[in-house]
Amino acid sequence: MTFNISVHRSWWREHGPGCVRKVLPPTAHGMMDDYTYVSVTDCLVDFQYLEVIHSAVQILLSLVGFVYACYVISISMEEEDTCRNK
């Protein structure tokens, strides 16, 4: 997410589901690498929503991984305690 404070744009803006990407010819000479000449139309979902969904999935996966890691640590700690009692 860039919050529109830099030249970089979201990958989802040009590569979202159903998006038709069209590169327009630049109007000024020497500005061939500028992304402002990319036109995107017919997207099924706005890229802002896709970014939110993408971020939510990453947060969910990290929470699941954290809970699983805590479970594995607690199981390994219990096994160490049973080995010490024998």
Residue pairs with C-beta under 8 A, 6 or more apart in sequence:
1 10
1 51
1 55
2 8
2 9
2 10
7 35
9 35
10 47
10 51
12 47
12 50
12 51
12 54
13 40
13 47
14 21
14 38
14 40
15 21
16 40
16 43
16 44
16 45
16 46
16 47
16 50
17 43
17 44
17 45
17 50
18 42
18 43
18 44
18 45
19 40
19 41
19 42
19 43
19 44
20 40
20 41
20 42
21 38
21 39
21 40
22 38
22 39
22 40
22 41
23 37
23 38
23 39
24 37
24 38
24 39
25 37
26 32
26 34
26 37
31 37
